[in-house]
Each structure stands twice: as structure tokens, then as C-alpha cells.
Amino acid sequence: MNMITLENIAKTYGEKELFTGISFTIAEKDRVGLIGVNGTGKSSLLKIVAGIDTPDSGEIIAPKDYSIAYSEQEPQLEESLTVLEQVFAGEAPILVLLREYEQTLIELNTNPDQKSIQEKLFELQKKLDASNGWEASTNAKTILTKLGITDVNKRIGELSGGQKKRVALAQSLIQSADLLILDEPTNHLDYESVKWLEDYLSRYSGALLLVTHDRYFLDRVTNRMFELDSGELYSYKGNYAAFLEAKAVREENMAATIDKQRNLYRRELEWIRRGAKARTTKQKARIDRFEQLDDRLANVKQAEKLDMSLSGSRLGKQVFELKDANKAYQNQTILEDYDLLIKPGDRIGIIGRNGSGKSTLLNILAGKIPLDSGERIIGQTVKIAYYTQESEDMDDNKRMIEYLKETAEVVETSDGKTISAAQMLERFLFPPYTHGTLIRKLSGGEKRRLYLLKILMSSPNVLLLDEPTNNLDTQTLTVLEDYLDDFPGVVITVSHDRYFLDKVAGQLLILHGGGKISSFFGNYTDYLEKEKTDSQTAEKSVQPKPANQPKQKKKRMSYNESREWEQIDEKISSAEERLEEIAAEMENIGSDFEKAQALMDEQTKLNEELEHLIERWSYLSDLADA
């Protein structure tokens, strides 16, 4: 069985210890999602597994012929190559064969009568036949098309950053490696491409290890979850929903342990305050134990503080209005005689295919780009905070706390209390010991989180967010969503993230291209369901009516089906009763995490069984009524 095992892996960057002594195995058909706060070392761990980086210590064990394909978050591509040449630039045997075939074909075109080249080409054709190489070539073009890349002869240097990312993703997908590693694969993909990628990965023959902020994608693709937290790796069975359930149990158990530690803390604190005249070895050990306990409890307090309810500036009745707005950008019509009224309290998501002008519309509202014609009206009390896809230039030699204090030393919460910049850093998942860290030492994700926090601390009443979920971890997004839930002002966001849009937007602007924009009142999932229903209705309306056919006799129950019908109610009741028992057991499980995991596994199987039983009940019920 193909598998890769990492044993006692440790990695440190500079003074920062990312993780130490972590071990895990990824087996064939495993679909592993890796999550953790930005800066905990997710991308570093992916690179170690991929063999691009080496651990400080530990061992990686895999078969000799074990192949790994890795798609980076920020891929380094060869600017002079065409899209197709770049996709075939990997070292997988099938790609080497395809490159050799293409090169030999060029040589033959130059020297059509040279027999040795003809023979070489014939041999390569046989090898491609034997290894389904032609299918790989066709597959590459199909994948590129599904990811929105249609011109395979275009040079890499002519592509946008998002298009380069999609080419690198296609390059990884076609290799059919034993392990496919994807770092934020859904960045820069629209809904159709994400949905296609979900389906593609569900059929992928090898194992999968991925980092993504898209929680719907994570839930639908994975069957295992890894969590990097404070240098340790926690493993969970099941998808993202199962992980959330298991983590809640783990944290409840941890809370019970912490209560015990707090009692110990109080006793240690009482002892330390009394002081000790002589520092014996035993007393010194108690002082060390006190300091370690103090650090652990500080981390717990940090984890508990996720409240982000800040007050915003007062917002009047007028926010934004566009009248007869027209805008063309790079020979593409973005707005055409467009009217838009944005009111206080609006929560608007802007969606559409890549290149339809979503960011341009946001820039027009922000006043960064002028209209070609028409009018943009903005209320006098509007105070905009604009989170763009590109972070502002940060002074790398500044410390985090200094950078934040440039905006405000204290901010006011919605209940009238004040919070310092240091406290805000804690609430935004930066532990106290990191506040003096120089910005240059932060990861890319940590810089984005700091930049977002600075924007939120400016006390805005209108938030413009351009792809805020790109490069932010799931924990930070949860904090942001909690903040937006209590935010009293207007939120307008461009995003491809279905989960995020479902949570923050109650109205959508859909950019169809060519200046056509429609509105939808409801969340993103509601919109997708409506589109699906409309599409199915349209298909039915154009289908020819079937010719008159003789009526078929109604199907009657077989003997086995009759027996099944007699017993099925009892089976359904039994499954429901056991599910209730499991729920009761989980509430009183205490600190036995292994038992909790076993109960959750049983719960998952029972839910699947119950769903099947209900489907059978519906089918048999129809037969019984026939």
C-alpha cells in the first residue's frame, strides 16, 4: 500500500519554532485538510512533505517510486514558456515522455527525411500508446479549460497572477501523483471552477493533502483533518464538520483540565507571593512550574478572547449612489447606464466570473477609479475602510504594535468600553509575546491579518472588502465573520468564497459581463439553488414531448421487499434511538477523547444508515400504495 510517513519532524525559522516532534502518516485515498492560524507553519509543513524543504530533525519514509505533485500558493513559473509547455514542464514520467515527443516532432518537421528521427518518433508513439499519454495530453487541455485558461499557446509572462496560479494547479493535477499537495487551490477560482475541482478531486486516484480557507470545499473534499496548533499536530477522522465537532469535545475536555490547573495556579500563586527565604532545588522547581503554568493559562486566555465588537463612526441616511454610471476598462464594458443605491445596514456580496469587473466596481465605489460618465454620490458621514487584494506597503523594520498604533492606540467597543492596541492584537489571534515582532519576520498570512486589523481599527462605517478570504486562515475568518455580524455599518465584499458570502451577505450583485448586472436578495447558496432550478426548468421546456406510449403496469412488491417493508419502521426507530443515546453519552463523556472519537464514528455511520433507510421507506411506501 502506497503511503508516506513523517516521524518526529521539527522545523524552526530564525527564532520561531514552528513545530517539534510531530508525526503522521498519509495513506492511499486519504483526503487530508490541514488548518491552523497563519504563521503556525502550514505552508512550511507542505514543503517538507513535498521534499522542497528539509526538516531540522526527523525522518520522512516513503517507497522509492513514491511520486508527489505540489501546487504552491505563489508558484514560480518560467515566463518565456507557453501555457502548454509550462503544464508539461514537470518531472513526472508521462510529462517527460510528452516533452520528448513534442521535441522530436519539431525535429522531424525540420528534417522530414531523416530516418533516425522517424524511428525515434515511432518508438515514442508506441510508449505514449502504452502509457495512455494521449489521454494525458487531452486531459491537460480539458483541465486548463475548466480552470478558465483557453489560450494554451499564450506566454506565461502575459498572464495575470490568478491565471498563473491556475496554470500551476493544472500542472499538478495532470501528473496523477501518489500524493497531490495543494496550497490554497481555490484562490482566484470562480464558483464553476471550484465546483469542477471538487468533482475532479473526488475521483482522484491518489492521496490528497491541502490547505484552503474555503470551508465548504474543505468539508466536501476531505476525509481527515490535521490541525497545527502551538507547535503540535492534532489528527481528526472525517471532514471539516466532523473536525469542528471533535475539536469542540477536545476543548471542553481541555477546559475541565484548565479548571484543575487554575486551582493549582492559585495554590502556586499563594506560595510564590509568600516568598521563600532560601532557594532550594525543590523551591526553584516550584517557581519554574509556576512560570510554565502561567504561560499555559495565558495561552488559554488568548484562545478565549475572540470578541471583535467594535463601534463604528456614525453613518447618516446617505451612503452610495450611482446614476447612469458607465465604465469601460481594457476594452471591456464594466458598467452601462447603471443605477445603484446602497443604504445604511446593507450587506452586499459582489460575484461574477473572473474578469467581469468585480474589483473595478469596488474601486469605483471607493473613489479609486473615476467613472467614464455618470454620477457617483457619497454621503457626508461615510468613512470607508478598504481591504484590497494587495496589502499596503508595510515598513518591515517596524514592530507590529507600532504599526497598529499608527491608526489608534485605543478603540471603543460597541458597549462603550475601550480596548488597547495590544488587546486588539490578542483578540485577532496574535499572542502577547509576538507584539514586539518586526513585520519582516511575519509570514505572508500574518501580514494580511495585521493589515486587516489595522483597517478595522480605523472605526469605519463602510467596509469594502476585496477577496478578504484569500490568504487568511479559517480561524481568522471566523473572527472576521463574528466582527461583521455585529458591525453596525455597511459591508460590500467581492468574494468567491461561498461559506463567507453565506455568512455575511444578504444581497448579491451579479456581474454577467458586458455591463450587465443583476441583483438577488438572499444568500449565495439560495442564489445557486435558484440558478440550478431555472436551468433545469429551461431544459425541460425545450425538450420534445415524448410520443404516446402504452401505460406501464404499476410495479408490485416482491416477496423480499414485502419482508423489508414489514421491518423497516422498527429499523428506523432503532437507529434514531441509538443516535439519541450517543448524543447523551457525548454530553457526559468527560476527558476520554478516544471514546468521543469512537462515538462520533458510530454517529456518522448511523446517520448514513438512517438516510438509506428513509430512502428505502419512501420507495417501498410508493409500492405499497400501488
Steps between C-alpha positions, in 0.01 A plus 500: 500500500640841397544733796732767635596528868660791686654423838603755767524789254622837634546834325621841619533823304738743667380533858155361422435132572220391267458142619698229673464124524191468278424165334232383258431267206310576180366182345361429155159664442544728804357848441668714765415863576764695697385801700654739753544871563725677247861483614472159667692336214237346269680589176835402655360156586365457145846581358665248734257227391557597135878475545555867409615587854678287759409463867748589775455148633283196444451249221284471188424144390350418158547236227775564244259557214260716709407808295385838633345794309498837677310817409637801692301798617737733311635288210827581324446444128723546195382826338622408149309170476154461352217382725514146355881484524480604867234238577727231350810633681475263798726201565227236506588219249193569284593869472862419408367268229261762363777763489731263318225419249427871433874573457546206260199620300669841459823329390310292244333811357849645449648177357204303360715247312732399784429136577643500856257776605211314338589184692537693827158659451346160429649357821373797702153455350500137614602604852226762508248239385610263774487763777180681388711804425254634243235503773735705722545755222123530446445504876740794538305713253169401662627594847630835376165577337309407817731733697429787262817483283401466135807628309760225557754671271509823703831582673510472880640854519176633345275346767357662814599373845173307532546337157855391592364338814247304293769384254712375792194320639437331164867397485461319835165338417608326178796319661280234669747488790472270802459812715356830376583802721298819445563831681187720478378349169172695495664845501416681173241237399138589432211280617481285187874424516486420873205266446685327215812464718292343780366239257846437349662442840220264604612273212875549554674163531777604741512664843438871559644752748369855478480837672196713418292777657188381311312311770229358267779367275682359802182332624418339166848383401666370819466183707771590756605825667836611642515805728827682572465674835782640718761274340293181535309303239153362580342240271123452454297248299237639265447826313496861622161465672623191687816690595298786651299252703809311622689820577208627709518179705880536534472862614226414751727233644787746499284755683436246776875439525561876508261541794718253688811688389350829619454354847861389490589849371331663800693278742827568318425872492433503872834325561697726268355814660603384846853480366771259592802602706724230356493390137533126540480266201146404595392863532666592170310215334175640639583847361573349156174305519314820587650682199406216262147491638473878464599472132244224435219697661601810303458296179157383617392856572623593154288224340192614691522859374344510157248780547536768231197722568640847425296814461509679165463866407144635473347439159230727356215402269702542180777252418571442126305564186594443136292674229527414130847364575718391208846345517715310251833349598751344260244495217245329724171656610464482878203735558244616246242763606503335841303623804580381852377613841676376813322562830608490866518144629546340157705178480588452135708230329635560150543185289575413139752323280866599511554811289138618518601819687425427866812671638448790259149559638640495854770750400233729349300493825821572696579796274825341380386487135284771333193427289519559126161670529217519749500596865636353824342649813638432847351600836676763711533270803643204307834377633640225276742224593618318189667158524664437163657186356841666523611606850620855544877546516605405852820622660672167562714651775201602711366285777140375483383708796657818354335439162159461664540807723541714188124454453388509863644434846154406631165420338148506638277192511130498421420502874709814563813338645850575371754242382872562448690416181672215689165354605375524141802304380413229754137492385622460145700188589843659557629375841654767732857376453479576124400867524858626482576289193642686199263493203768349276494185715129439442366250247295625205178392670594671826568825314155479339341444840685799647401716202133400542511581872645845431213572260236388750658717772447816295133509621340487152127496430537357149717194434611414147664156488669364187547122528557512879510120529809464279806428717308515830466187711166354609540617863563860393202484265283383789611803703436732204153352441420546868611863475292561186197343667502781761632775269238781489606643162492390135699201368570454128722205412638335188553130564493156343473338843151350530519446876613858568233649273229288661599638842546870419288592194121527480498647148706423189606703199572259214733627227422310180752686282443756227359750750209277603442490877207339680399494866392212723358531852617202707828322568735334253369145552144622438619662176678184381189290574285744302743490206495120506118489510470758219747304288309172550169671418649646181630157394158340552325772301710432188479121513255347247196337650528120492275312262196331647614181664292217637446528873734285699368277768573621849782309659402272787705403803710189485498255792831637634375857470186408696717358779717814492190724519378314809831555684609844381307712755662309784847548347444875462382529862798297622748724312334818632504370858870410477580848364325653801701273731827606332410869542434442872827305542702776331363760739633301798816356348749699707863495382498167314583632151544151347149402608368831361662422164350150498154639579529756220603227254194296604282810473621563143429140394155505663406825326599349165303182580197705608509702179506176298213353704285810445568485124395132499190579708395762242553254211319211670218730611429587135488130413270426793255768377505365142 
